Amino acid sequence: MIKFLENLVFRLRVVILATLACVTAFGLYFAFQLHMTAGFDKQLPIGHEYIQTFQQYRDQLFGSNRIIVVLEPKQGTIWNKDFFKVYKNLTDEIFFLPGVSRPTVTSLWTPNTRYREITEDGISAEDVISGKVTADTMTPKALTKIESNVIRGGFVGRLVSNDFTAAMVSAELQDYDPSTGQKLDYFDLADKLEKQIRQKYENDQYTVRIIGFAKSVGDIAAGANGVLVFFLIAFLLTALSVYLYSRSVLLTFATLFSSLTSVVWQFALLNLLGYGLDPLAILVPFLVFAIGVSHGVQQINLITAELSNGATSEEAARASFSGLLVPGTMALTTALVGFGTLYLIPVGMIRELAITASIGVALKIITNLVMLPLVVSYMTFDKDFVNRVARSREFRLKIMRWLGKVAEPRNAVVVLVVSFTLFGYAAWESRNRHVGALHAGAPELREDSRYNVDSRDVASKFALGLNQLTVVVETPPDACVDYETLKFLDQFSWHMENTPGVSLVLSLPFAVKSSSAGWNEGNLKWQAIPRNKDALAQAVASVPGQSAIMNQECTLLPHLIYLKDAKATTIATVVASVKAFRAAHNMKGVNIRLASGNMGVQAAVNEEISQSELPMMIWVYVVIIALVTLTYRDWRAVIACCLPLTFATFFGYWFMEVLQIGLTVATLPVMVLAVGIGVDYAFYIYNRIQFHLAEGRNITECFQMALLETGMATFFTAITLAIGVSTWAFSALKFQADMGLLLTFMFLVNMVMAITVLPALAVILDMIFPRRVPVRHRKSIMAH
């Protein structure tokens, strides 16, 4: 079958290459039209309990997609006329930004900011800044009054910082721009926040701090532009390495061109399918390129071996096509399934990433296994090149002969003892790995980035930050004037306020107690929920900001829980606390539901990643086991190919734990890719082991022969790719730096596993379970 395909493909090579050239030219046009896209809804896990709650009450509850802008004088406090004039202009500017839900814009200047005052007649409500006061006519007396209103109204820590050195403007965003009806362009909004807000209002007198999803995704996109520099560096390093290995400009060009061609096709297909490139998926094309280089080097390795043995270009290309079609297709199929399993995670952004990566890997079967040998078949190489290649290969073979000693029985036992010991320790240590962000602020950005500096400053000065978890409490009608219901929810509020990681809880029971004291001359003895229904109704009626903590029918009494940071551990602790209270306490007609708010969304994403990781890995291994079984019909091959992958995976988890890298949307694809790269190495090596077993050699000799044929290509590929991606560690984006470090480690550890643990397992298994039937040549599988 393989020979038939070889003859057919090479007989039609002119037609095939011409067709691929036309497809590439066509693809270039559409590839250059691909652009980055981002959307808040793409972060939402489809069907998750928390997201169902979020979607059901999306129009009634806010806090999931908010921007916060803080104006901070560099000297002194905010209590001066000049500050309030700038603050007023800033509020107006935010009001007219695209995508802003105008009724939700909140600052000291907006009419939805009111305070309650205890008087002889009870409680009166007024605007914090009277409608009679303007920024131009503000007097010292008016400023004193505003300061008093802010303090008495409880806005310290909410709209005004605890030390009076900053004031906040907050607003909710809609995923669609209400002024145009079009989907909100988050990159455009982030650009406007920077140019129309920060650049306009930040000067030698004031500092402007901006946080929120829109700003963070804009900063990530800005940092992603710098990714191109690292792509270029990695590409040049890869090109140099391939040249040093092949000693040929033509072979280097063919390898890189084939890998880049599939990336062009990938971009074109994404554009035609209506997808963009998410900033968090910006590294996927290079990962696909890296996979292509890995397979390309294997092709070049076999081609140069044939050339050094006197074969012509076409004969060498044919040998490469036939010898690597099966193991290459198996490896790429596994990588394809690996990326495809990411689709199991029901998060739009991750599913787009899965589609992006799967398309790229699928195209490698054409560009690397078919197009590359065909291109090489038209090249010519002189005798000097053949002599250089022969000398270079002899040097490499000396190294491989020394490494081949690992397949000697005594050494194999030592390798397995050491590797199993390390695996046991890695498995034990990796049990503590975290899912989600491990650091405060935006985990995709470095700790010293402007966004994270702003985030920490806002968190330190305000109790109400961006990290809001909204717990939805469904109640019977008129529950807000039912003492027993409010008493029950007061217990829940108190329970959550005393949960580690919570900075503030806003709820109707807490507000009612303060209002009740207000109706009784502020006496703290009356700071309790009134048992009398009329008194309770009076207290509820005067609660400030009612719309945030109750609906008109009193059937929805949400609890707004503000977290100290957005670390995965903090979110998990607070969510677990809600579930613990819900399990231990029950009241008929009251339903406590998780969750809305941006921390509710993040909790759902973390839980989906945690729950999907194991099934995803199981599917990848099922495919690997199936492919190895169908190809080699030998259970020993299954163990020899799969166990080193398992070792490498757990070593990767251990590495993440040591470097405090969480399992996130960015790092999860790396772990999947690691399995794919590891399979590449295993398939190429074991394919040659089986070939030589069929010639009657013992397992030790078979591995040593396989190592001579494919070992240096495996070793070289891993080193080259590791050097290339290691440069990402210097990226301005933390998630890219984390991916670079993790990929570097995984490329190397998979290579080590393939050339040490795989042969050690194969040797020991053959010693313990000798083969009763000799391995037979199966030309459809083990063609040279």
GUNU-932516 format. One record per residue (C-alpha): residue in three letters; y, x, z. Coordinates in steps of 0.1 Angstrom, whole numbers, plus 5000, padded with zeros to 4 digits. Each point is the difference from the previous one (the first is absolute). Layout:
residues N
AlaYXZ
...
This chain:
residues 784
Met500050005000
Ile502450285009
Lys499250194969
Phe500649694979
Leu503449955016
Glu500850364995
Asn499349994963
Leu501849674996
Val503250115018
Phe500250344983
Arg499349844966
Leu503049775005
Arg502250255018
Val502849984975
Val500249625002
Ile499750015038
Leu502750265005
Ala502349834975
Thr499549675018
Leu500750155034
Ala503150174986
Cys501449664988
Val499149845034
Thr501950295018
Ala503149964978
Phe499949625006
Gly499550065037
Leu502950245003
Tyr502449734989
Phe498949765028
Ala499450275026
Phe503750105000
Gln500949645007
Leu498049995033
His502349995030
Met499649995038
Thr499849665017
Ala500049905036
Gly499849665017
Phe499649885036
Asp497449744991
Lys497750284986
Gln499650125035
Leu498549675013
Pro496249995005
Ile498849694981
Gly498249755021
His500450195033
Glu500549785031
Tyr503450155008
Ile501249964964
Gln498949644998
Thr502249945031
Phe502850204984
Gln499949814968
Gln499749665017
Tyr503250065020
Arg501850244977
Asp502949764994
Gln500549945037
Leu499450345015
Phe501850324992
Gly499750375008
Ser497350114975
Asn502350134973
Arg503350095017
Ile502750264994
Ile502050135030
Val503350184995
Val501650175030
Leu503650125001
Glu500650275025
Pro503350185008
Lys499650375004
Gln502350005030
Gly500649755027
Thr498849645001
Ile500349704977
Trp502849835020
Asn502950074977
Lys501749814971
Asp499250254973
Phe496249985007
Phe500049624998
Lys501950014968
Val497450234984
Tyr497249805016
Lys501449684985
Asn500150154965
Leu496550145004
Thr498749655010
Asp501649844969
Glu498650284978
Ile496449935012
Phe500549634996
Phe500350044962
Leu497250254995
Pro497249884976
Gly497049845016
Val501849945034
Ser499349665015
Arg503649925009
Pro499349765029
Thr498250285018
Val502850264999
Thr500850075036
Ser502750205016
Leu502849955026
Trp502149874972
Thr497649734987
Pro500349645013
Asn496349995010
Thr500850255028
Arg501149775030
Tyr500050055037
Arg499649765029
Glu502350005029
Ile499649845034
Thr503049795010
Glu500849745027
Asp498749734976
Gly496850184991
Ile499550224969
Ser502350034970
Ala499250184968
Glu502450204978
Asp499950254973
Val500050365012
Ile502950074978
Ser502249704998
Gly500849854965
Lys503750055009
Val499550385002
Thr500250224969
Ala499450374995
Asp503750054992
Thr501549805028
Met497650115028
Thr501850085032
Pro498950205031
Lys499649675018
Ala497849864973
Leu497850325002
Thr499749965037
Lys498949644995
Ile497450104973
Glu498650275023
Ser499749745028
Asn498349764977
Val497550264987
Ile499050095036
Arg499849655013
Gly498249874969
Gly497250265003
Phe500850184968
Val499850345015
Gly496950174986
Arg499849734973
Leu503150024978
Val501950275021
Ser498350325012
Asn499350045036
Asp502750275003
Phe502649814979
Thr500050284974
Ala498649794971
Ala499949654986
Met497349854977
Val499949774969
Ser496649864992
Ala498849784971
Glu496849864986
Leu499050084964
Gln498349774976
Asp497550144975
Tyr502049834973
Asp503750044994
Pro501549655006
Ser503050084977
Thr497950084970
Gly496649845007
Gln498450334990
Lys497650205022
Leu502050225023
Asp500450364988
Tyr499550195032
Phe501050334984
Asp503349854988
Leu500649855035
Ala499250345017
Asp502450174976
Lys502849745008
Leu499350055038
Glu500650374995
Lys503049984976
Gln501849685011
Ile499350025037
Arg499250355012
Gln502250204976
Lys502949755003
Tyr500049975038
Glu498750335013
Asn502750265004
Asp501450245026
Gln500649715023
Tyr496849794996
Thr496350044996
Val498049734982
Arg496349955007
Ile497849794978
Ile496449905006
Gly497649754985
Phe497349974973
Ala502550004972
Lys501650325012
Ser496750185008
Val498549914966
Gly503250134983
Asp499750335019
Ile496450034991
Ala500849944964
Ala502850275002
Gly497550245015
Ala497549904974
Asn502350144973
Gly499550345016
Val496249954995
Leu500550104964
Val501050355011
Phe496750035019
Phe498149854971
Leu501550274978
Ile499250285025
Ala496549875004
Phe499649974962
Leu501250364994
Leu497750145027
Thr497149804985
Ala500950124965
Leu500150365012
Ser496749975018
Val498249844971
Tyr501350284977
Leu498850275024
Tyr496649835001
Ser499749934962
Arg502050314988
Ser501149784971
Val503349824993
Leu498249764977
Leu497449905026
Thr502749975027
Phe502049774977
Ala496949794991
Thr499249955037
Leu503549905011
Phe500749804969
Ser496949795005
Ser500949935036
Leu503649914992
Thr499049784971
Ser498149775024
Val503149985022
Val502149894970
Trp497449734992
Gln500049905037
Phe503849955001
Ala499949814967
Leu497349765012
Leu501849945033
Asn503149914981
Leu498249774976
Leu498249835029
Gly503449935016
Tyr499650255029
Gly502550255013
Leu499550315020
Asp500549955037
Pro501750295018
Leu497050035023
Ala497750034970
Ile502150274982
Leu497450265008
Val497149824984
Pro500750134965
Phe499750355012
Leu496849925019
Val498649874967
Phe501350314982
Ala498250215027
Ile496749824994
Gly500550074962
Val500550375006
Ser496950015022
His497949874972
Gly501850204974
Val499350335018
Gln496249915000
Gln500349954962
Ile501850334995
Asn497450175022
Leu497249894978
Ile501950064968
Thr500850365009
Ala496450065011
Glu498849894966
Leu502750204982
Ser499050325019
Asn496449944989
Gly501150004964
Ala500449634993
Thr502649874976
Ser502949785012
Glu498249694987
Glu496750105015
Ala501750075034
Ala501849674999
Arg496849824992
Ala498250165029
Ser502849915023
Phe500149644988
Ser496249965004
Gly499650195032
Leu502849845019
Leu500249654987
Val497549855025
Pro501250195032
Gly503649964990
Thr499649624993
Met498249965033
Ala502750185019
Leu502849814983
Thr498249675005
Thr499750075037
Ala503750105002
Leu500849684981
Val498049795024
Gly501650185029
Phe503549924989
Gly498949654990
Thr498849935035
Leu503650035012
Tyr500449664984
Leu497949875029
Ile503150045021
Pro501949684994
Val503550165000
Gly501949974967
Met501350365002
Ile496650155006
Arg498449794973
Glu502650124975
Leu499250355011
Ala496349934994
Ile500649874965
Thr502350294992
Ala497450265011
Ser497049824986
Ile501649984965
Gly500850375001
Val496550115011
Ala498349774974
Leu502150164972
Lys498750345011
Ile496649924986
Ile501650004965
Thr502550285003
Asn498050255020
Leu496449934989
Val500649924964
Met503550114988
Leu500050345016
Pro496750134984
Leu501249864966
Val503350185003
Val498250325009
Ser497649974971
Tyr502950074976
Met501250315018
Thr499150354989
Phe499550305023
Asp499850374990
Lys497650265013
Asp502550145024
Phe500349675018
Val496249975002
Asn499850355015
Arg502749925025
Val498249685010
Ala496750185003
Arg501550275023
Ser501749735021
Arg496849805003
Glu498150305011
Phe502450065029
Arg499749635010
Leu496350014998
Lys499850285025
Ile501949785025
Met497749704993
Arg496950215004
Trp501250105034
Leu500849645009
Gly496649894986
Lys498450165031
Val500849685019
Ala497049844983
Glu497650255016
Pro498049805026
Arg501150205030
Asn503749974990
Ala499649644992
Val498849925035
Val503050185015
Val502449824977
Leu498549665010
Val500150085037
Val503750104998
Ser501049714977
Phe498249745021
Thr501650145032
Leu503549984984
Phe499349664986
Gly499049875035
Tyr503250145015
Ala502149864971
Ala498449665003
Trp500850005038
Glu503650114995
Ser500649764971
Arg499249705021
Asn503650035013
Arg501649994966
His502949754997
Val500649744974
Gly503749964992
Ala503150215008
Leu499950245029
His503750085001
Ala503149805006
Gly502249894971
Ala498949974964
Pro496750194999
Glu500450084963
Leu503150215007
Arg500450325021
Glu501249975036
Asp503250184992
Ser500849774970
Arg503349815001
Tyr498149675002
Asn497950105030
Val503050165017
Asp501849674996
Ser496949815012
Arg499850205032
Asp503749965007
Val499949634996
Ala496849985022
Ser501750205028
Lys503249805000
Phe498849644994
Ala497349795016
Leu499749804968
Gly498950244973
Leu498149964968
Asn496549995016
Gln499649635005
Leu496749825006
Thr500349624999
Val497349815018
Val500049644988
Val499349745027
Glu499249654987
Thr500549725025
Pro500049625002
Pro503349824992
Asp502750045025
Ala498250295018
Cys503450165006
Val500749745027
Asp496550005015
Tyr499950205032
Glu496250084999
Thr500350134964
Leu503050235008
Lys498350125032
Phe497050104980
Leu502150184974
Asp502050165027
Gln496850175012
Phe499450114964
Ser503550144997
Trp499750195033
His496650134990
Met501450144967
Glu503150145016
Asn497850215023
Thr497950134971
Pro500450384993
Gly502050054968
Val502149685003
Ser503850055005
Leu501149635000
Val498649654997
Leu502149714989
Ser498549665007
Leu501149655009
Pro498650015036
Phe502050325007
Ala503249854985
Val499549675018
Lys499950185034
Ser503350174993
Ser501649684987
Ser498849815031
Ala501750265022
Gly503249954979
Trp500149635007
Asn499850085037
Glu503050235003
Gly497950304990
Asn498050005032
Leu496950214995
Lys498049775023
Trp500249754971
Gln498750254974
Ala496949804995
Ile498649734977
Pro501249665013
Arg497349765008
Asn502349704994
Lys499849904964
Asp503849924997
Ala500950335016
Leu497650174977
Ala501549834969
Gln503550115012
Ala498850365004
Val498350004966
Ala503049854982
Ser502350285011
Val497650294990
Pro501850244977
Gly498350084967
Gln497749705002
Ser498950024964
Ala498350335005
Ile497849895029
Met499449634993
Asn500049754972
Gln501849664999
Glu496849805009
Cys499050245028
Thr496650064984
Leu500650374993
Leu501050235028
Pro499750364986
His500150305023
Leu502050294985
Ile498450325014
Tyr501950334993
Leu498050325000
Lys501350345010
Asp498650154968
Ala497849934970
Lys497150235009
Ala496549864992
Thr499050055037
Thr503149805012
Ile499349714976
Ala496349995008
Thr500850005038
Val502449704997
Val497849804977
Ala497050065023
Ser502249885029
Val500749674981
Lys496449954993
Ala499050085036
Phe502449735013
Arg498949754974
Ala496350065010
Ala500649985038
His502549715000
Asn499849674983
Met502149684999
Lys499249694981
Gly502349954970
Val501450355001
Asn498950244973
Ile501150375002
Arg499850164965
Leu500550354987
Ala502350094984
Ser503250034981
Gly502750265000
Asn499750344984
Met497750135027
Gly497849704994
Val499750104964
Gln499350365009
Ala497449895025
Ala498249804973
Val500150304976
Asn498650235027
Glu497249765008
Glu499149954963
Ile499850374994
Ser497850045032
Gln497749724990
Ser499750094963
Glu499450375004
Leu496349995009
Pro499049744974
Met501950194974
Met498350335009
Ile496649825000
Trp500649874965
Val500850354988
Tyr496950145015
Val497949714986
Val501250094965
Ile499350375006
Ile496549935013
Ala499349764971
Leu501250254973
Val498150305015
Thr496849795004
Leu500249874964
Thr500850344986
Tyr497750235019
Arg497349765013
Asp499750225031
Trp500949905036
Arg500650375008
Ala502949994975
Val501649715018
Ile500050185033
Ala501150334985
Cys502949844982
Cys501249755026
Leu499650185033
Pro502650274992
Leu502449734990
Thr499649845034
Phe500650335017
Ala503150054980
Thr501349655008
Phe499750055037
Phe501550354998
Gly502949834983
Tyr500349745028
Trp499950295025
Phe502850184981
Met502149685001
Glu499649985037
Val500950365006
Leu503149974978
Gln500949655013
Ile499849844966
Gly499349635001
Leu497849814976
Thr502749824979
Val500649864965
Ala500850364990
Thr497150195016
Leu497249754994
Pro499850074962
Val499750375009
Met496849945020
Val498649804971
Leu501150274975
Ala498250255022
Val496749824995
Gly500750004963
Ile500750374998
Gly497150085022
Val497749804977
Asp501350204970
Tyr498950325016
Ala496649865012
Phe499149844967
Tyr500850314979
Ile498050235023
Tyr497149775005
Asn499749924963
Arg499350374993
Ile497650025030
Gln497949724985
Phe500150164966
His498650335014
Leu497449825022
Ala498749854968
Glu499550364987
Gly497650075029
Arg502350215022
Asn500049965038
Ile503049835016
Thr501650335012
Glu500050144965
Cys501249674986
Phe503149995022
Gln500850374993
Met499849924962
Ala502149695005
Leu502650205019
Leu500250264972
Glu500649724975
Thr502449765019
Gly500850165034
Met503050214989
Ala501549704982
Thr499549795032
Phe501550285022
Phe502950064976
Thr500949634996
Ala500249955037
Ile502250305006
Thr502249924971
Leu500649645010
Ala500450095036
Ile502750254992
Gly501849744978
Val500049725025
Ser500850235030
Thr503650034986
Trp500449635009
Ala500250105037
Phe503650094994
Ser501049664986
Ala502849805016
Leu497649715002
Lys497750025030
Phe497249794984
Gln500050244970
Ala499850305023
Asp497249835019
Met498149934968
Gly500550364988
Leu498650145032
Leu497149765001
Leu499250054963
Thr500150375003
Phe497549985029
Met497849754983
Phe499850204967
Leu498950315018
Val497649845025
Asn498349804972
Met499550324981
Val498650185030
Met497649715006
Ala498950004964
Ile499150374999
Thr498650035035
Val498749685015
Leu498749854968
Pro497750294991
Ala498950045036
Leu499049645002
Ala498250024966
Val498050315011
Ile499149875034
Leu498949664986
Asp497850174975
Met498550215027
Ile499349705023
Phe499049764973
Pro498550204971
Arg500049844966
Arg496649864990
Val501049954964
Pro502050264981
Val503449904987
Arg499949924964
His502750064974
Arg501849674992
Lys502250094971
Ser502149695003
Ile501150135034
Met499750375002
Ala501150114966
His501650344998
